[in-house]
Structures are given as structure tokens and as C-alpha cells.
């Protein structure tokens, strides 16, 4: 390198150092007095080699504090910054709902339309299921992510729109009649992405980019609907290892959208958040409809709107939604009356951004919040059904293979050391049969009633008149009443 080039390179390096240092000093000088208290909330994530969170706090359309804690990439020792990009999981749902309402505003659909108007291959369950039912989680549809889990599909498997659509439309019954109950279901929001595509002629990622992200200059925000897609500044996601310390990578390869898949930064999410005041995208009527709480058939009001929870926190109205997918965790928390918001995006599965965001809000809005006293009942976990004794003969009767046409899967149950286990799942969801090993202990909780505690799965066996085991009905949280027959 020539002497002139060396001088030039050195000058540039010094200029970059001074510019960066000046920016850091300026940012520190502008930090609010609450900064140290906020940093303390994230102190556990600043240990060497730890994943962490990005945080941004906004008041009256301005970011008053933002910071990164921990690493975006452990292998490369890359720090998290407010510009790091995370998978926000179910926090994505508000963008799906917004796309549907924008299409309604354009006169291309109505939220009261029957879903089968746009998806004629959707099963007829004898009850009208509307787009509004999907938006408010009152459709009764079984959750397709739970169905995937039951079918032995791992989160690190590659799944597509076709896979999700196939397992949803194979279901022969609902969890409940539409509009009679509320139960969170990712199936509804996935189907909304199908409706967006069929009505607009554009995929949900394309429609949202054109109608939401671009107008709001959310330049870092994309849908990752291709597992090979490179997303600039993306933080990788991690799980803490149960033994030995350290972390393991936990990235999903699911490609379907609607219920999730948005990748964004805390800074971009605050641009979207501010739209709820500026109404730049959609206008006031659109935003009012987006945040209008749903209702059941009997008139009971819900604390869920369209992709958003609308309720109260310590005496103040809030609008919020969290997200969880792979090792990613997200929370967007807005206090409309205070024009105040907290965004916390994390790449560590046990980071709990919901609780951290609330603690941040507690600091800034302390004078406006009510004090809440924790009771003993608040500290209690859900009651656990007791284990009942079951004879070796009965367990032997239950062992064997059971199949479900709706999941396109076969379960193998086996007795080991006097206990019943689900040991194998064989599925054909992708055309060929895939076999995955499981080792779920099925704990007896009643006569012919069993539960896999770690998975939240229940099995209720049925018998013929002479006592032979006919099959069982399987249920798990968001997907219940799935019949299995003994082979």
C-alpha cells in the first residue's frame, strides 16, 4: 500500500472511530433518567456468550430509549442492536388482520362473508364460518400447529402452505360451534392468508409489503416465507440447554404465513405502532375496526380484537400481542391513553419479553398505574390430576397401533417398566411415510383416561361391548376430539 493510501486509510479509520464514539456519547447523554432501572431488567442477558433482547420505548411518536442486550449470533459474537431483525411469531397476526380489513375497505370482501366463498374446498361443518370468526378466534377450528405436533412434524421440518392447508381441510369436526366460544387457533389466520391471495391476486407477503410496510417505511420488515431466504441483520434464535449450560440453535423452517413469519426490528415495529395514532395506513375507521373487541353469539364481549388483545394492565387500557416461535420471543405493548409503547424482541426461548416489557412500562408510567398485590392464588399453578393405579393387564390391553385419518398418522403405544408410553409416530403428510421416535409417558388420570403431562395431551380410550379396546379420542389445548382407531 502506498504512503498516500495508508494516510487516507488511517484518516478514514480515525473519522469512523470519532463518529461512532460521538454517536455513543450523544446517545448516552440523551438517555432518560429511567435508563439504569431499565437496563437492570435485562442485566441477566448481558453475560458473555448469552443471546438476549432488543428494546425500544416510545412516547408521543418519539423513541425515548432503545438498546440491545446480548448477542444476535453467538458463533460470530455479533451484538444485538435496535436494528437487529427477529421473527416475531404471532405478533405477526395484526398484519394479517390489517390486510383483510384493507381489502374490505377496497370493497373486495366483507368480514361477514362465509369462508367457503373464497375457499370452496374448505369442509362444510354444518355451520357458517365467517372471516370474522377467523379474525376473532371464534371459528372452532383445530389449531394446525398442534395438529402438526400430534402428527410428528418437528419445528425444524420444512412445511409449506400446501402442508398446512391439507391438514386443516382434513379435519372432520370442530372444537366447538362457530361463535360459541373463544379459543386461539393459528389455523384461522393461516386461512386468512389464503383469502388475501385469492382476493387480491398477491401473496400476503406481497400485499402487506405494498400496502403496509412500504407506506410506513418499514424497510427492515419482511415475511420469511422461504426457509432459504437471507434476511439482513437477522438475529438467530436459541434455547437454553437443560444440562451442562450453554445454548442450542432453534430456528423454524416452516414457510406458511398468516399466523406468523414476519421478521422485523424494534424500530420498525414502532413505525407501525405510531400508525395507530397517525392513521397514515387505513385511516381512523380501519384502525377502530381493527381494535374492536370480538363478541360471541350470546353477546359476550372478548378481550381479543383482530390479531390484538385489548384489555387493561394495572388500571390502564392496553393493546398488545406477544409472539413465540422457535427460540424467538416478542412483545408489542401499547398504552393508547399515554401515547406510550414498549417493544421487546428476543432470541432466547426463556427470555419472557412480556414480563420484561411490563416491567419497563412500570418504570415509566409508575405514577399513573394502580398498585397490584399478588395473592397466594396468583402464585398457584394449574391443578394437576392425580395418578390413578392401573393394572398390568389393562396397560397390556391398551398397547398397540392406532391410526387417525384426520392426522394421517399412526401412533404406537407400548408398555415399559409398568408404564404406558407413546413411542413412535408414523405419518404420511408429505406424500411418503415418515417415522419419528417419541417417548411420551402416558400417565393414568382415570378409568381409560391418560395424559402426557409435558405435551399437554390427553387420551380417552373407548371400548366395545365385550371390553376390547376400540380406540381413543385425543385432545391437546387448541385441538380436541380427534379420533384414533385401533389397527
N, C-alpha and C positions, 0 to 999 in steps of 0.2 A: 504494500500500500504506500502511495506517495506521501510525502510530508504534508502536502496541502490537504489530501483526503483524510489523513489522521487528525489534523487540526479541525477539519469540518465535522468528522465523526464525533470527536470529543466535545465540540460545541453543541452538537445536537443532543448528546447524552446528558450534558450539564443542563441544557434547556429543558429536556424531558424531566430530569430529576427535580429541578426547581419548580416546574409547572405542577407536577404531581404533588410535591411536598406542599406547595402553596394551596392546592385544592384541599388536601387533607387538613391543613391547619385551618383553612377557612370553614370547612365543614364542622370541625370540632368547635370553632368559635361560635358557630351558629346553632350548636346543639341546644335543645331546650333544657331547662333545669331538671327535668324528669329523666334525662338520658341515663344517668348512673343506675337509677332504680330499674329502668327498662333493661339495661344490659345485664343486671343481676338475674333477671328472669331466664336469660339464655346462657348463663355462665357455665352450665354443665356441658354445653355443646362446643365450648372453646378449647377443650383439652386437645392436645396434639393427636392428629390422626382421626378425629371424630367428624362424621357428617353433621349437618346442622340445619339451620333455617335462614331464610331471608325475611326481613321485616320492613314494612313501610307503614307509617302513621300519617294520616291526612286530616286536616281541619280547614274548613272553608276553602276548599279547592286547592289547597297547597300542602305539599308534603312537608311535615314539620320534623320528621325523624325517619331515617332509613338506615339499615345496616345489614351486613351479612355476618353470620356466626357459623363457624365450622367450615368443612370442606365440601366443594361441589364434586370433586373427583379425588378419592383417596390415593389412587395409584399415581396420579400426576401431581398431587399436592396442590390442587387448584382451589383457591378460596371461594366461598360463596359471596356474591355481591348482590345489591338490589337489582342488578340486570341479569342475574342467573335465571335460567328458564327451567320450570318444573312442570311435571304432569300434575294437573290439579284435580284429577278424578271427577267425582260427582259435582264439584263446584262448576263443572262444565255445563250442567243441566240448564242453567239460566240462559245460556246462549242458544240452546236448542229451543227452549220455550220462546225466546225472543224471535227466533227465525220463524216459528209458526205464527206468532202474533203479527209479525211484519207481513207475512203472506196473507193473513186475514185482512190487514189494513189495505193491502193491494187488491182485495176483492177476489182472491183466488181460492179461499176456503173459509169455513166457519168452524169455530171450536166446537160447535154443537153438531157437526157432521158425524155420521157413522163412520168409523174407521174403515169398514168394508167398502165404502165408496171409493177409497183410494187404494185399498189393499184387498181386492176381491177374493184372493186366495186365503185370507185370514179365516179361521174357523168360525162357524156360526154357533155360538153357545146358547142361543135361545133368548139372549138379552142384547139390547143395543149397547155397544161400547162406543162412546164418543171420543173425539180428540181431547175434549176437556177432561174426561176420565183419565186419559193417559197423562195429561199435564199435572193433574192433582193426585196421582197415585191412588185413584179410587176405582180402577178398572177391574181388579180382582185377578189380573194376570200373574201367573207364576214368574218369579224372577229368573231370567235366563242365566245369570251368573251363578246362582245357586244350582240351577239345573246342570250347567257345565260341571260344577264341582261334583255333583252327585253322579254325573256320567264319567267321572275320572279324567276330565280335561284339566291339565295343570295351567297355572297362570303364565308359565313360560312357554306354553304351546302357542303356535301361530293359529289364530282363528280369524275368520272373515265375516262380512255381512251375511254371506250365504250360510255359514255355520250357525250363526245366531238366529237367523230367520227360520232355519229348518227346525231347530229345537223348540222355538216358540210356537210355531204353527203345528207342531206335532202334539201339543198338549190337548187332551180331550175334555178337560174341565178347568174351572176357575177356582181360586181360593175362596171367593165369595161372589155374590151377585153384584154387578157394577153399581157403584154409588152407595152401597150399604155400609161399607167400611173403608178405612184408610190403611193401606199397607204399602210401604216403599217398594217399588218394583222397577228395576232397570229395564225390563222388557218394554214398558210403555215408552220410555224415552228413546230406546233404540228404534222402535217402530215410528216414532216421530221423525227420525232422520230419514227413514224410507219415504214418509209422506212428503217431506221437504223436497226430496229428489224427484218424486213423481209429479209433484205440483209445479215446481219451479224449473225442472229440467236441469238443475245443477245439484251436485252433491252438497251435503250440509257444510263440509269444509269450504267449498267454493262460495256458497250462498252467504255464509257467515263472514267470510273474508271480504266479500264485496259490499255487504250491507251493514256490517257492524265494525269489524276490525279496521278496515281501511279508513272509513269516515272518522273514526276516533284516533287514528294514527297509532294503533296498537301494533307497531312494527315487529315486535318480538313474538307475537301471538300466532300460533298455528294449530291445526288439528294434525296429530300424528296418526294418520290412517294407513300408513305403510311402515311396517316394522323395520324396514331397511333405511328409512328416511333419516338424513342427518339434520339435526336441529341445532343451530348455532347457540353456544353458551348454555347448552343443556347440562343440568346437574344430574349425575347418576344417582340411583336410589339404593338404599342399603337396609338390611335387617341386622339387629344385634345378634351375635351368636349366643346360643344358650349356654354353651360350655367353652371355657378357655378364653373368653373375651374376644374382642375384635368384631368385624362386620363381614357380612356376605352380601353380594350384589343381588338386588331384587328388582328386575326390570320386566315389565309385561310386554308380550309380543302380540296382544290382541289388536286387531285392526279395525273393528267396528266402532262407530261413533254414535253420538246422540246421548248416551248415558255418561260419557266421559271423553277422554282423548285430547282435550285442549291442553296445550303446553304454552305457558306464559310466565311473565315475571311479575313481581310485586308492583313495579312501576306501571306496567301495562294494565294490570287489574284495577289500579286506582284511576286510570283514564276511563275505564268502563264504569267504575263506581261513581265518578263525577257526572256521568251521563244521567244518573237518576235525579240530578238537580238541574242540569243544563237542558236535558231533553233534546240534545242535538240529534240523536238517532231515535226515531219513532215518534217523538212528541209526547206531551203530557198524558193524553188519553191512553196511549200504548203503555206507558210506564205504570199508570194506575191499574190497568188490566193485568199487567204482569205481576203486580204485588197484591192483587185482590185475593184474600183467603178463599180456599175452596169450601164447598158445602156438601154434606151428604144428602141422600134423598129425604131424610127426615128433617132437614133444615139445620142440622148441627154444623156450626162453623168450625173449620180446621185451622191449625196454626201453620198450614202449608199453603203457599200460593202456587205459582207456576215455576218450578225449579228454585224456589226460595222458601225458607222458613221465616214466618212473620210472627213474632211474639215479643216477650218482654225479658229484660235482664236487669235485675236489681232496681226495678221500678221504672226503667226507661224502655220505650219501644225500640226494637232492633229488627233488622233484616239480615239474615245470614245464611250461609250454606258451607259446609265442610266437604272435604274430598279425601278419599283414601283409595290408593291403587298401587299394587306392588309395594315398594318401600316408600312411596311418596305420600305426603300428608299435606292438606291445605285447609285454610280457613279465611273467608272473607266476611268481616263483621262490620255492619254499618249502623250508626245511631242517627237516624234521619233528623230528629229534633235538634241535635247538636251539630249537624253537618260534620260528623266525625267518623272516621273509619280506620280499621286496622286490618292489614293483610299480612298473613303469615304463611309462608310456603316452605315446606321441609322435605329433606331427602333421607329421613330416618324414620323407620316404621313406628317407633315408640316415642316420637317427638311430641305428640299431643298439641298441635298448634291451636286447637280450640281453646284449651285451658290457658295457654300462653297468651293468646290474643285477648282473652277476657281479663287476664292479669294486667296487660298493658292498658286496656281501657279503664280498669280500676284505678290506675295511677293518674291518668289524665282527667278522668271525669269523677273523681272521688267526691267532690263537693256536691254533685248532682245526683249521686246514687244513694239508694237505701241500703242500710246495713242488713245483712242476711246472716242469721245464726244457723250453724249446722246442727242438726239433731242426730241422735243415735240412729234413727231410722234412715237418715241420709247416708250413713256410713255402712248400712247393711247391704249385702249383695242379694241377688235373687235367691229365693228359697230353692234348695236342691232336694229333689225327690229321693227318698231313702231307697237303698238297695234291698230288694226282697230275695229270699232264698229260692233257688230253683234247682231241682234235682238233676242229676247227670242224665237220666233218661229223657227228660224234657229238652235239655240242651241238645242231646243227640238227635231228637226229632226235628229240631229247627235247623240243623246243619244241612248244607246243600247249596244248589244253584237256583237263583231266582232272576227272572227277566222282566224288563219293562219295555213295552212298545213305545211309550212316550219319550223315554230317555234313550231308547235304542241301546240298551245296556244290560249286562248280566252281572249280578253280584254273586260272589262265592262266600258263604258263611261257614266257619269252621270252629270246632271246639278245641281249645288249647288250655291245658292245666286247669280244667274245670270252669273255663270261662268261654263265652261266645265272642268271636271276632269276625269282622268283615275283613277278609284277607286279599281279595282280588276283585278288580273291576275290568270287565272286558267290553269295550264299546266300538261301535261302527259309525260314529258320527261323520267321519271324513271319507266314507266310501269303503275303506278297508277296516278290518278289526284291529284295534289297538288294545293292548293289555297293560294295565298299571297295577302295581302292588300297593295295597293299603294295609294298615294294621290298626283298625279302629276297634277298640274294645266296646262291646255292646252290653251295657250294664242293665240288669233286670230291675224295673221300677214298678212292676205289677204283673198280673197274670197275662202272659204272652205280650208284655209291653217292655221294650228295651230302648236304651238311649246311649248314643255315642257323645259323651259329655264335651269333649274337645271340639267336636264338629257341630254340636247343637242339633244333631239328627235324631229323630225318633222313628221307631219301627213298631207297628202294631200288627201282630200276626193274626191271621184268621184260619179257622179250621172247618173241615167238612163235618157232616153229621156224625160220622164214625170216629172223629178226632184226628184224622190225618191233616197235616198242615197244608193249607191251600195256597197261602202266600202271605204278603204283608202290605200294609199301607205305610208309605214313607213320608215324612214331613221334615222340613227344616225352615225355620223362620219365615222367609218370604215365598216359600213354595211348599204347599201342603197337599195331602190327599193323593199322592202318586202311587198307583197300584203296581205291585210286583206279583207275578205268578211263579209258583214253583215249577221248575222244569222236570 
